[in-house]
Amino acid sequence: MTVVPSHLEASSQAARYRALDEQYSAHNYHPLPVVIAEASGAWMTDVDGRQYLDFLAGYSALNFGHRHPDLIAAATEQLGRVTLTSRAFHHDQLGPFCRELAELTGTDRVLPMNSGAEAVESAIKIARKWAYRVKGVPENRAEIIVAGSNFHGRTTTIVSFSTDPVAHDEFGPYTPGFIVTEYGDAAAVEAAITERTAAILVEPIQGEAGVIVPPADYLPRLRRLCDDNDVLLIADEIQSGLARTGELLASEHDGIRADLYTLGKALGGGILPVSAVVGRDDVIGVLEPGQHGSTFGGNPLACAVGRAVVRMLSTGEFQERSRELGAHLHARLGELVGRGAVEVRGRGLWAGVELAAGGPTGRQASEALAERGVLCKETQDTTLRIAPPLVITRAELDTGLDAIEAVLTS
């Protein structure tokens, strides 16, 4: 049982909400013992009125902070018009959203969906169909090469190629057709490629694994392998994309272009789930009417919010904020190596702090930070994952970093 720090001892009101969660919701999460009631910008307020600095940003879904006025305005305006038509009909937001997102990402075509896992599932289906229709792989023989320690979602197909026992075990039988190689090992990928290989699916930076940045030559070598072997490169940018790392897409740091990208999280502005597969016309174009779809995918409300997100990203302001504040973030965290941390990884306003043995676990550090009014979360037990909203100020960032320093060095 988790021991709740003294400052987080629940009020009667907070205890009531937590008890309801415990009794009626599935126990598929282990949240920190705080009960949030309001939020704005980089701050959240609990049911007792205590404020917390958000250092997690909804796993990058809140890149633009809580309730950004431009996003709220776009959602409110669309709520007064139409929210859902299904894809049985056209509506006036879908075409503009797809065009604007394609132009932003330098791609040809967009398949809008809802959750990140749906985007990855959709990319898998597209890659397989492309392999049969275009590459000539025998039916039902296509293979996709993935990386170990990956996190692409929690659907049954995706967990089939997870190497995390918590995500994978006891959910079989598992979907075949995936070859797992070690993340960062391009030679292993090369050895795994056969005439049946349809695609390589990879995170440019692995988030759930602990914010792992691959070797500098990894993604460029994967790009060359795909070009040489008629294989698609699929970049999962659901957490790493949309300005989180200081570029629009994290793969830009390595100077490569993927054939397909999966986007999500921040694409919905922290308001509703919006995801998409974007990429080459001749690849996404293999889909025909009735072969794939979603009742809510590309709905008018989602498209209106997504268009506002695209407008915000098109200025480059948030990419620049991530670069500048990210440099400060990593400089200060780097000072903690040897003082409670053994390594700091990441890019932009995204960092994984590997905690030293003998100090607090990731969970204990997260609880101690919450006691000090800063909310972030552990991953893989020994890593603090830090991803504040991109709207955070330098002063607010230092407030959170001061708390992290105090927790790791005290």
C-alpha positions in Angstrom: 0.0 0.0 0.0 1.2 3.5 -0.9 2.0 5.7 2.1 0.5 9.1 1.5 2.8 12.0 2.5 1.4 14.1 5.3 0.6 17.1 3.2 -1.4 15.0 0.9 -3.6 13.5 3.6 -7.0 13.7 2.0 -9.7 16.1 3.2 -13.1 14.6 3.7 -14.1 16.0 0.3 -11.0 14.6 -1.5 -11.4 11.3 0.3 -14.9 11.0 -0.9 -13.9 11.4 -4.5 -11.0 9.0 -4.2 -13.3 6.5 -2.5 -15.7 6.7 -5.5 -12.9 6.1 -7.9 -11.7 3.1 -5.9 -15.1 1.6 -5.7 -16.5 2.2 -9.2 -13.7 2.7 -11.6 -11.4 0.0 -13.0 -8.1 -0.2 -11.2 -6.0 0.3 -14.3 -4.2 3.4 -13.0 -2.2 4.2 -9.9 -2.8 8.0 -9.6 -1.1 10.3 -7.1 -3.5 11.1 -4.2 -4.6 14.5 -5.4 -8.1 15.4 -6.7 -8.0 18.1 -9.3 -11.0 20.4 -9.8 -9.8 23.3 -11.9 -6.8 24.1 -14.1 -5.4 27.0 -16.2 -2.2 27.4 -18.0 0.5 25.5 -16.2 -1.4 25.3 -12.9 -4.0 22.9 -11.5 -6.1 23.4 -8.4 -7.5 20.6 -6.2 -10.9 20.3 -4.5 -9.5 22.0 -1.4 -8.1 24.9 -3.3 -4.4 24.0 -3.2 -2.5 24.8 -6.4 0.0 22.5 -8.2 2.4 23.2 -11.0 1.8 20.8 -13.8 5.1 19.1 -14.8 3.5 16.3 -16.8 1.1 18.1 -19.2 -1.1 15.0 -19.7 1.8 13.0 -21.2 2.1 15.8 -23.8 -1.6 16.1 -24.5 -1.5 19.5 -22.8 1.4 21.0 -24.7 -0.5 24.3 -24.8 -1.4 24.2 -21.2 -4.8 23.9 -19.6 -7.7 25.7 -21.3 -5.7 27.8 -23.7 -8.0 30.7 -24.7 -7.5 30.2 -28.4 -8.4 26.5 -28.1 -11.4 27.1 -25.8 -12.7 29.8 -28.3 -12.4 27.4 -31.2 -14.2 24.6 -29.3 -16.9 27.0 -28.0 -17.6 28.4 -31.4 -17.9 25.0 -32.9 -20.1 23.7 -30.0 -22.6 26.3 -31.1 -22.7 25.0 -34.7 -22.4 21.2 -35.0 -20.3 18.6 -33.2 -20.8 15.3 -35.0 -22.1 14.2 -38.4 -20.3 10.8 -38.7 -18.4 10.3 -41.9 -21.6 9.5 -43.7 -21.7 13.1 -44.7 -19.2 15.9 -45.5 -18.8 18.8 -43.2 -17.1 22.2 -43.5 -14.3 21.5 -41.0 -12.8 18.2 -42.3 -11.3 19.3 -45.6 -9.7 22.4 -44.2 -8.3 20.5 -41.2 -6.8 17.8 -43.4 -5.3 20.4 -45.8 -3.8 22.5 -43.0 -2.4 19.6 -41.1 -0.8 18.2 -44.3 0.7 21.5 -45.1 2.1 21.9 -41.6 3.7 18.5 -41.6 4.8 18.6 -45.2 2.8 15.5 -46.1 0.2 14.7 -48.7 -2.8 13.1 -47.0 -4.4 12.8 -43.6 -6.5 10.0 -42.0 -8.1 11.5 -38.9 -8.9 9.3 -35.9 -9.4 9.8 -32.1 -6.9 8.1 -29.8 -3.2 7.6 -30.3 -3.7 3.9 -30.3 -6.2 4.2 -33.1 -3.7 6.1 -35.1 -1.1 3.4 -34.6 -3.6 0.6 -35.4 -4.6 2.6 -38.6 -0.9 2.9 -39.6 -0.4 -0.8 -39.2 -3.4 -1.5 -41.4 -2.3 0.9 -44.0 1.2 -0.5 -44.1 0.0 -4.1 -44.4 -2.4 -3.2 -47.2 0.3 -1.2 -49.0 2.6 -4.3 -48.7 0.0 -6.5 -50.4 -1.3 -4.0 -52.9 1.9 -2.3 -53.9 5.0 -4.2 -52.8 3.6 -7.6 -53.6 4.0 -9.3 -50.3 2.0 -12.6 -50.2 -1.4 -12.1 -48.5 -1.3 -12.5 -44.7 2.6 -12.7 -44.7 3.5 -9.0 -44.1 5.8 -8.3 -41.2 6.4 -5.0 -39.3 9.7 -4.5 -37.4 9.3 -2.7 -34.1 11.7 -1.7 -31.2 11.9 -3.3 -27.8 10.7 -1.2 -24.8 8.2 0.5 -27.2 5.0 2.1 -26.2 2.4 2.6 -29.0 -0.8 2.1 -27.1 -2.8 -0.6 -25.3 -5.0 -2.3 -27.8 -4.6 -6.1 -28.2 -2.6 -5.8 -31.5 -0.2 -3.2 -30.0 0.4 -5.0 -26.8 1.2 -8.1 -28.8 4.6 -6.6 -29.6 5.2 -4.9 -26.3 8.2 -6.1 -24.2 6.8 -4.6 -21.0 5.3 -7.5 -18.9 2.8 -5.1 -17.3 1.4 -4.1 -20.7 1.8 -7.5 -22.4 1.3 -10.4 -20.1 -2.1 -12.2 -19.7 -3.7 -10.5 -22.7 -3.0 -13.2 -25.3 -3.4 -14.8 -27.7 -1.3 -12.3 -29.5 -1.4 -10.9 -33.0 1.4 -12.2 -35.2 3.4 -10.3 -37.8 5.8 -8.3 -35.7 9.6 -8.6 -35.3 11.1 -7.0 -32.2 14.6 -5.5 -32.3 16.5 -3.6 -29.7 15.9 0.1 -29.7 18.9 2.0 -31.2 20.3 -1.1 -32.9 20.1 -0.4 -36.7 22.2 -3.5 -37.5 19.6 -5.7 -35.8 16.9 -4.1 -37.9 18.9 -4.7 -41.1 19.3 -8.4 -40.1 15.5 -8.7 -39.6 14.4 -7.3 -43.0 13.1 -9.8 -45.4 11.0 -9.7 -48.6 8.0 -9.8 -46.3 8.9 -6.6 -44.4 6.2 -4.0 -44.9 7.4 -1.3 -42.4 9.5 -0.3 -39.5 7.5 1.3 -36.7 9.6 3.4 -34.2 9.3 6.2 -31.7 11.9 8.9 -32.5 12.2 9.3 -28.7 10.8 6.5 -26.5 8.6 8.2 -23.8 7.2 5.4 -21.6 10.6 3.7 -21.6 12.1 6.7 -19.8 12.5 9.4 -22.4 15.2 7.5 -24.3 17.0 9.3 -27.1 18.5 6.9 -29.7 22.0 7.1 -31.1 22.5 9.8 -33.6 22.8 7.4 -36.6 19.9 5.2 -35.7 17.0 7.0 -37.5 19.1 8.0 -40.5 20.2 4.3 -40.9 16.6 3.2 -40.6 15.6 5.6 -43.3 18.3 4.3 -45.6 17.3 0.7 -44.9 13.7 1.5 -45.8 14.8 3.2 -49.1 17.1 0.3 -50.0 14.5 -2.4 -49.3 11.2 -0.9 -50.3 10.0 -0.7 -46.7 7.9 2.1 -45.1 9.2 4.1 -42.2 6.5 4.9 -39.6 7.4 7.5 -37.0 5.2 7.4 -33.9 5.2 11.1 -32.9 2.2 11.0 -30.6 4.2 12.0 -27.5 7.3 13.4 -29.1 5.6 15.5 -31.8 3.9 18.9 -32.1 6.7 21.1 -30.6 7.4 19.0 -27.5 11.1 18.6 -28.4 11.8 22.0 -29.9 10.9 21.0 -33.4 7.5 20.3 -34.9 8.4 16.6 -35.1 11.1 15.0 -33.1 12.4 13.1 -36.1 13.5 16.5 -37.6 16.4 16.5 -35.1 17.8 13.6 -37.0 17.2 15.1 -40.4 14.9 12.3 -41.7 11.4 12.1 -43.1 9.1 9.2 -42.5 6.6 7.8 -44.9 3.8 7.8 -42.3 3.6 9.7 -39.0 1.1 9.0 -36.2 0.0 12.1 -34.3 -2.2 12.5 -31.3 -2.3 13.9 -27.7 -1.5 17.6 -28.3 -3.4 17.6 -31.6 -6.6 17.7 -29.5 -5.3 20.7 -27.4 -6.1 18.9 -24.1 -9.8 19.3 -24.9 -10.8 16.1 -26.6 -9.0 13.1 -28.2 -7.8 13.9 -31.8 -5.3 11.7 -33.7 -4.2 11.3 -37.2 -2.0 9.3 -39.6 -0.3 11.7 -42.0 2.0 10.8 -44.9 2.5 9.9 -48.5 -0.5 9.9 -50.9 0.5 6.7 -52.5 0.6 4.9 -49.2 -2.5 6.3 -47.4 -4.2 6.2 -50.8 -4.4 2.4 -50.7 -7.5 2.7 -48.4 -10.8 2.5 -50.2 -14.3 3.3 -49.0 -15.5 0.9 -46.3 -12.1 -0.6 -45.5 -11.4 1.6 -42.5 -13.3 4.2 -40.5 -14.4 5.8 -37.3 -17.8 7.3 -36.3 -16.1 10.0 -34.3 -12.8 10.3 -36.3 -12.6 13.7 -38.0 -15.8 15.0 -36.3 -16.5 18.7 -36.7 -15.6 19.6 -33.1 -12.3 17.7 -33.3 -11.4 19.3 -36.6 -12.2 22.8 -35.3 -9.9 22.3 -32.3 -7.3 20.6 -34.5 -7.3 23.5 -36.9 -6.7 25.9 -33.9 -3.7 23.7 -32.8 -2.3 23.8 -36.4 -2.6 27.6 -36.4 -0.7 27.9 -33.1 2.1 25.6 -34.3 2.4 27.3 -37.7 3.9 30.4 -36.0 6.9 28.4 -34.6 6.4 30.1 -31.2 5.9 26.9 -29.3 8.8 25.2 -31.0 11.0 28.1 -30.0 9.7 28.1 -26.4 10.5 24.4 -26.1 14.0 25.0 -27.4 14.8 27.9 -25.2 13.2 26.7 -22.0 14.3 23.1 -22.7 17.9 24.3 -22.8 17.4 25.8 -19.3 15.6 22.6 -18.1 18.4 20.3 -19.2 21.1 22.6 -17.8 19.6 22.6 -14.4 18.7 19.0 -14.3 22.2 18.2 -15.5 23.5 19.8 -12.3 21.7 17.0 -10.3 23.8 14.2 -11.9 25.8 12.8 -9.0 23.4 14.5 -6.6 20.4 12.1 -6.6 20.4 11.5 -10.4 22.6 9.3 -12.5 21.5 10.5 -16.0 19.2 13.1 -17.7 17.8 12.3 -21.1 15.5 14.0 -23.6 15.1 17.0 -25.8 13.3 20.3 -25.5 10.8 20.5 -22.7 10.9 16.8 -22.2 13.3 15.0 -19.8 13.7 11.7 -18.1 15.7 11.9 -14.9 17.2 8.5 -13.9 17.2 8.3 -10.1 20.2 7.1 -8.2 20.1 3.8 -6.3 19.5 4.2 -2.6 17.5 7.4 -3.1 13.7 7.7 -3.6 12.0 5.5 -6.1 10.1 7.3 -8.9 6.9 6.9 -7.1 8.3 8.3 -3.8 9.9 11.2 -5.6 6.6 12.0 -7.4 4.7 11.9 -4.0 7.4 14.1 -2.4 7.1 16.6 -5.3 3.3 16.7 -5.0 3.7 17.5 -1.3 5.8 20.5 -2.5 3.1 21.5 -5.1 4.6 20.0 -8.3 2.9 17.2 -10.2 4.9 14.8 -12.4 5.0 11.1 -12.6 7.4 8.2 -12.6 7.9 5.7 -15.4 9.7 2.4 -15.2 10.0 2.8 -11.4 13.4 4.6 -11.5 12.7 7.5 -13.9 11.0 10.8 -13.3 9.3 11.9 -16.6 9.2 15.7 -16.8 7.1 17.4 -19.5 5.7 20.8 -18.5 3.2 22.6 -20.7 5.0 24.7 -23.4 3.3 27.8 -22.0 5.2 27.6 -18.8 7.3 30.6 -17.9 10.9 30.5 -16.9 10.0 31.5 -13.4 7.4 28.7 -13.1 9.9 26.3 -14.6 12.5 27.2 -11.9 9.8 26.8 -9.2 9.4 23.2 -10.3 13.1 22.6 -10.8 13.8 24.0 -7.3 11.4 21.4 -5.9 13.0 18.6 -7.9 16.4 19.6 -6.6 15.2 19.7 -3.0 13.6 16.2 -3.3 16.6 14.6 -4.9 19.3 16.2 -2.7 17.6 16.3 0.7 
